[in-house]
Amino acid sequence: TGISPFSGLNQFGPYYVPTSRIRFLFVYFRVTKDDQLIARNKLEEALRNGINGRNSLMSLTRVPFQMDESHDICLTNTAQPAADLRQKLADLTLDKDTTYLAFYISPFKEGEYEGRYDYFYAQIKEALLERNIQSQVINYKNPSSNAFTYHLPNIAIATLAKVGGVPFTLANPTGSNDLIIGVGAHLSKKKGI
């Protein structure tokens, strides 16, 4: 057991690692600049090897980082990204015995572009879920950030849970059967709440 989820995960590994076959792919935009492709490659490098040899996806989750580059999806229609994605997903042949997770590299940061982030994110996530592909969103600027090494444990925990693993459990010294529920909050600048 550990005091913090991150140090416990790093020191002891996850509570449960899925045994199913897992493959990762990337979904990113490519219009005129190479920013997204650069972010994709930096993200793959960070997930595969960590940053300065620390916090790789495999070292944190014990899930082999196996890419399926033939399934990468490069979106070009920024006006209708979900339609573009659905068309490209229709062309993919997915193995029914494989769990897929897409790292969606967003061209927007949360709160930017007055609602476009939420709109694109929800539509991209929905299109992927229609094909039973889990997703993890990452802003395209983050992999180039010096602080990205601190993002990787959060990404690893979320990724592990989305592919069927259990990152950690809470100690239960009392033996009670209490249910603990976590609640998140989202502030909407558009709606003022």
WODAVEN-V192846 format. One record per run of one state. SS is the DSSP state (2 for helix, 1 for strand, 0 for the rest). FROM is the first residue (numbers start at 1). TO is the last residue. If there is no record, write none. Layout:
# WODAVEN-V192846
ss->SS from->FROM to->TO
ss->SS from->FROM to->TO
This chain:
# WODAVEN-V192846
ss->0 from->1 to->4
ss->2 from->5 to->12
ss->0 from->13 to->15
ss->1 from->16 to->16
ss->0 from->17 to->20
ss->1 from->21 to->29
ss->0 from->30 to->34
ss->2 from->35 to->49
ss->0 from->50 to->50
ss->1 from->51 to->51
ss->0 from->52 to->53
ss->1 from->54 to->54
ss->0 from->55 to->56
ss->2 from->57 to->61
ss->0 from->62 to->66
ss->1 from->67 to->67
ss->0 from->68 to->68
ss->2 from->69 to->71
ss->0 from->72 to->72
ss->1 from->73 to->75
ss->0 from->76 to->80
ss->2 from->81 to->90
ss->0 from->91 to->97
ss->1 from->98 to->106
ss->0 from->107 to->115
ss->2 from->116 to->130
ss->0 from->131 to->132
ss->1 from->133 to->139
ss->0 from->140 to->141
ss->2 from->142 to->144
ss->0 from->145 to->147
ss->2 from->148 to->162
ss->0 from->163 to->165
ss->1 from->166 to->166
ss->0 from->167 to->193
